[in-house]
C-alpha cells in the first residue's frame, strides 16, 4: 500500500470536509484540479475550515491563518469561496459571502504586511 504525503492527506481531508459542509459542492474537473494542485495545498486543514467558517458562519480566524490565506493567493481564495457560495442552498446569500470574503482578504493582507 502506498503512503500519502502529509500535505496530500491534509488536502484530502479539507476537500472531504468541504463536501460534507456543503453537500452540493461540485466543480468542473479542470477547475477541481486547479483548486487541488495550486490552491488548497498552501493552507492547513484548520485554517481552511476557519476561513470557510469566517465567511459562511461569522467564525473567527486565528492569527497564523492570515498568512496562510495570503500565501494561498486571492484568485484561489475567491475561486473556492465563489464555488461554495454559488451552491443552491447558499446562493441567496452569495453577495454577502463574497463581500465577507473580500473583507477577510483585505484584513489578512493588512495583518500579514504589518507582521
Backbone as a ProteinNet text record, in pm:
[ID]
protein_1_A
[PRIMARY]
XXXXXXXXXXXXXXXXXXXXXXXXXXXXXXXXXXXXXXXXXXXXXXXXXXXXXXXXXXXXXXXXXXXXXXXXXXXXXXXXXXXXXXXXXXXXXXXXXXXXXXXXXXXXXXXXXXX
[TERTIARY]
85.1	0	89.8	59.7	142.3	108.3	205	184.7	161	73.3	45.3	134.3	170	241.4	144.4	194.8	105.5	25.2	85.2	17.2	-100.5	-80.3	-186.4	-299.2	-264.7	-364.9	-446.6	-379.7	-448.8	-541.8	-493.6	-574.3	-697.9	-679.8	-792	-895.9	-850.2	-941	-1016.8	-948.4	-1014.3	-1124.5	-1093.6	-1193	-1311.9	-1285.9	-1394.2	-1479.8	-1416.3	-1492.5	-1572.2	-1514.3	-1588.5	-1709.4	-1690.4	-1803.1	-1909.1	-1867.7	-1962.8	-2033.2	-1957.8	-2012.9	-2112.9	-2082.5	-2167.9	-2193.1	-2297.8	-2319.7	-2329.4	-2371.9	-2385.9	-2256.6	-2145.4	-2017.2	-1973.7	-1966.9	-1914.8	-1856.9	-1749.5	-1685.1	-1647.8	-1624.9	-1576.6	-1444	-1413.5	-1292.2	-1166.8	-1155.5	-1036.2	-1025.9	-1138.4	-1137.4	-1105.2	-1156.5	-1124.4	-975.3	-917.5	-773	-694.1	-739.6	-672.5	-675.4	-791.5	-801.2	-711.3	-714.9	-637.2	-487.7	-441.3	-297.1	-232.6	-306.2	-242.1	-293	-410.8	-468.8	-470.2	-537.1	-560.4	-436	-327.9	-206.3	-130.8	-168.9	-95.5	-150.8	-259.3	-319.8	-335.7	-338	-357.7	-506.3	-535.9	-674.7	-750.3	-691.3	-757.3	-784.8	-687.2	-707.4	-813.2	-815.3	-916.6	-1056.3	-1073.1	-1203.1	-1235	-1132.2	-1153.4	-1190.8	-1130.8	-1161.8	-1307.1	-1347.1	-1484.9	-1582	-1549.3	-1635.7	-1642.4	-1530.6	-1528.9	-1618.6	-1622.5	-1702.7	-1848.9	-1873.4	-2010.1	-2083.8	-2010.5	-2076.3	-2035.4	-1973.2	-1926.9	-1827.6	-1750	-1648.5	-1530	-1435.7	-1314.5	-1196.5	-1093.1	-973.7	-856.7	-779.3	-660.3	-552.2	-466.1	-362.4	-277.8	-231.5	-147	-215.5	-346.5	-418.3	-414.9	-390.9	-385.1	-277.4	-158.9	-50.1	-79.5	-141.5	-177.7	-272.2	-368.9	-464.7	-395	-305.8	-235.2	-145.6	-80.6	2.2	-82.7	-207.5	-297.9	-322.9	-313.8	-337.5	-487	-514.8	-653.6	-735.4	-679.1	-756.4	-801.9	-718.6	-756.8	-864.3	-844.6	-942.3	-1078.1	-1077.8	-1202.2	-1269.8	-1190.3	-1245.2	-1314.2	-1247.6	-1305.5	-1433.6	-1429.9	-1547.7	-1662.1	-1630.1	-1732.7	-1802.1	-1724.7	-1785.6	-1874.7	-1832	-1913.4	-2038.6	-2021.4	-2134	-2233.5	-2193.1	-2277.4	-2369.9	-2363.5	-2446.5	-2591.1	-2686.6	-2828.6	-2869.5	-2817.1	-2859.1	-2795.9	-2696.6	-2629.2	-2644.3	-2691.6	-2691.7	-2768.8	-2869.4	-2947.4	-2860.1	-2750.3	-2660.6	-2524.2	-2516.2	-2388.2	-2321.1	-2396.4	-2339.4	-2278.7	-2349.2	-2299.5	-2169.9	-2167.2	-2047.9	-1928.5	-1953.7	-1844.2	-1789.5	-1878.5	-1831.9	-1749.7	-1799.3	-1724.8	-1590.6	-1588.6	-1465.1	-1364.4	-1411	-1322.9	-1273	-1361.8	-1322.9	-1219	-1240.6	-1144.9	-1009.7	-1010.7	-886.8	-811.4	-880.5	-817.1	-757.5	-831	-782.5	-657.2	-661.3	-544.6	-422.2	-440.3	-327.6	-269.1	-356	-306.1	-232.6	-281.9	-216.2	-83	-78.9	44.4	151.1	109.3	206.1	267.3	188.8	237.6	322	316.2	391.9	538.5
-117.5	0	124	219.9	339.4	434.4	513.8	611.4	747.8	824.3	959.7	1057.4	1165.1	1273.5	1341.2	1396.8	1467.1	1577.3	1646.7	1755.3	1700.2	1586.6	1525.3	1477.6	1417.8	1370.9	1487.6	1595.3	1713.9	1771	1779.7	1833.3	1747	1616.6	1524.8	1548.1	1563.7	1586.2	1717.2	1823	1951.6	1935.4	1868.4	1851.1	1770.2	1664.6	1583.3	1666.3	1744.1	1825.3	1934.8	1994.3	2095.2	2029.9	1911.3	1840.6	1806.5	1771.5	1740.9	1867.6	1978.1	2105.1	2160.3	2145.4	2192.6	2073.9	1996.5	1873.5	1893.5	2009.8	2031.9	2077.2	2072.3	2120.4	2034.9	2095.4	2025.1	2128.2	2091.5	2181.2	2101.3	2171.1	2105.5	2038.1	1931.7	1855	1940.2	2021.5	2105.9	2206.4	2262.9	2359.8	2291.5	2171.9	2096.6	2067.4	2032.1	2007.2	2133.1	2249	2375.2	2399.9	2385.1	2403.9	2304.8	2180.6	2074.6	2099.6	2128.1	2135.7	2268.4	2375.7	2505.9	2586.9	2556.9	2644.7	2585.1	2473.9	2422.3	2367.3	2346.6	2291	2393.2	2518.2	2622.9	2653.3	2588.1	2616.4	2488.3	2504.4	2388.7	2355.1	2235.8	2193	2286.3	2315.3	2401.7	2539.6	2595.5	2728.3	2725	2619.2	2608.7	2610.3	2534.2	2530.7	2664.4	2729.4	2860.5	2965.9	2959.8	3054.3	3036.7	2912.8	2885.6	2930.3	2901.2	2942.5	3094.5	3162.8	3309	3371.9	3312.1	3368.3	3325.2	3199.3	3148.1	3150.3	3148.1	3133.5	3240.6	3347.7	3453.9	3402.2	3302.7	3249.9	3344	3308.9	3388.7	3306.5	3377	3312.6	3344.7	3244.4	3271.5	3339.8	3415.3	3492	3412.6	3289.9	3218.7	3192.8	3191.4	3164.7	3283	3403.1	3519.6	3500.7	3459.5	3439.1	3323.4	3217.1	3104.4	3149.9	3231.7	3279.9	3365.9	3453	3539.1	3455.2	3352.9	3263.5	3188.9	3164.4	3092.4	3172.6	3301.8	3398.2	3427.7	3549.3	3596.3	3517.8	3485.3	3413.4	3276.6	3209.7	3079.9	3097.4	3194.7	3223.3	3256.1	3345.5	3385.2	3267.4	3184.8	3070.4	2974	2941.2	2848.5	2904.3	3028.3	3088.4	3101.4	3139.1	3153	3019.8	2911.8	2780.9	2739.1	2764.6	2727.4	2814.3	2946.4	3039.7	3027.7	2966.8	2956.7	2834.5	2758.5	2639	2677.5	2598.5	2634.7	2668	2594.9	2620.9	2748.2	2804.6	2924.7	3045.2	3024.6	3130.4	3255	3240.1	3356.3	3456.8	3410.2	3497.3	3513	3477.3	3480.1	3617.1	3723.3	3858.4	3888.5	3850.6	3870.6	3791.9	3666.6	3583.5	3638.4	3684.6	3739	3867.7	3951.5	4073	4035.6	3940.6	3897.1	3836.4	3766.1	3707.6	3817.2	3921	4033.7	4106.2	4127.8	4193.8	4110.7	3979.9	3890.8	3897.5	3896.4	3904.3	4033	4146.4	4275.6	4277.5	4225	4220.6	4133.1	4017.8	3927.3	3990.7	4058.4	4125.4	4232.4	4311.3	4418.3	4360.6	4250	4184.7	4125.7	4061.4	3995.7	4097	4213	4317.7	4380.8	4390.2	4452.5	4358.4	4230.9	4131.9	4126.7
0	0	0	-84.5	-91.1	23	59.2	166.7	105.4	169.7	124.3	198.6	130.5	196.3	292.3	402.7	497.1	428.8	334	264	182.6	116.6	37.1	126.9	238.4	332.7	386.6	424.1	475.6	369.5	248.1	139.4	117.1	120	103.9	213.4	334.6	447.3	428.6	383.1	358.8	255.5	146.9	40.8	91.9	166.2	221.2	316.5	402.3	497.6	428	324.9	249	184.2	127.7	66	170.2	290.1	396.6	443.4	449.6	495.4	394.3	268.4	160.4	68	96.2	19.8	-130	-176.2	-319.4	-385	-312.7	-364.8	-483.2	-600	-716.1	-810.4	-875.3	-969.5	-1092.8	-1200.1	-1320.8	-1291.3	-1362.2	-1335.2	-1346.4	-1450.5	-1466.5	-1353.4	-1312.8	-1203.3	-1071.4	-1052.9	-931.8	-926.5	-1039.8	-1045	-1012.5	-1061.2	-1029.3	-879.7	-818.7	-674.1	-601.3	-642.1	-577.2	-588.8	-711.2	-738.3	-703.9	-706.4	-688.1	-570.7	-522.3	-421.4	-281.8	-267	-132.7	-65.5	-140.5	-80	4	-3.3	67.2	206.2	245.1	374.8	455.8	586.2	673.5	679	721.2	735.2	829.1	943.5	1040.9	981.5	912.3	853.6	743.6	664.2	559	620.5	726.6	793.5	860.6	917.6	979.9	876.3	758.3	650.6	607.6	585.9	545.2	653.9	779.3	890.3	901.4	878.2	887.9	781.7	664.9	556.3	565.9	593.4	588	720.9	830.6	960.6	1061.4	1018.5	1108.9	1212.4	1175.7	1266.1	1275.1	1358.5	1371.5	1321.6	1283.8	1232.5	1323.3	1362.2	1443.1	1359.2	1424.1	1355.4	1256.3	1287.6	1191.3	1056.8	1055.1	930.3	833.7	885.4	796.9	691.4	733.8	638.6	544.2	595.9	509.2	399.2	434.4	335.2	230.5	272.4	177.7	86.3	142.2	59.8	-42.7	-8.7	-98.7	-226	-219.9	-327.1	-339.8	-376.9	-383.5	-485.2	-599.1	-700.7	-648.4	-572.4	-515.9	-409.5	-324.5	-219.1	-281.9	-379.4	-445.1	-514.3	-580.7	-653	-557.6	-449.1	-352.6	-291.6	-246.8	-183.5	-285.1	-407	-510.9	-536.2	-546.9	-569.5	-454.2	-334.5	-218.9	-212.6	-226.6	-214	-328.6	-438.8	-556.9	-552.9	-447.2	-436	-403.6	-451.5	-435.3	-291.9	-195.5	-57.7	0.3	-66.5	-16.6	-109	-229.1	-330.4	-287.7	-205.2	-160.6	-86.6	-27.8	48.8	-18.7	-146.6	-217.8	-212	-235	-232.4	-95.9	9	145.3	167.7	123.7	142.1	64	-58.2	-138.6	-76.4	-20.3	49	171.4	251	369	328.7	218.6	168.2	132	61.9	27	151.3	247.1	372.2	447.1	451.1	516.6	446.6	313.3	236.8	269.8	265.1	293	435	529.2	667.4	677.6	612	616.9	553.6	442.2	376.9	467.3	531.6	619.6	739.5	794.9	908.5	864.5	751.9	710	668.7	615.7	582	706.5	812	934.3	1020.7	988.1	1068.5	1028.7
[MASK]
+++++++++++++++++++++++++++++++++++++++++++++++++++++++++++++++++++++++++++++++++++++++++++++++++++++++++++++++++++

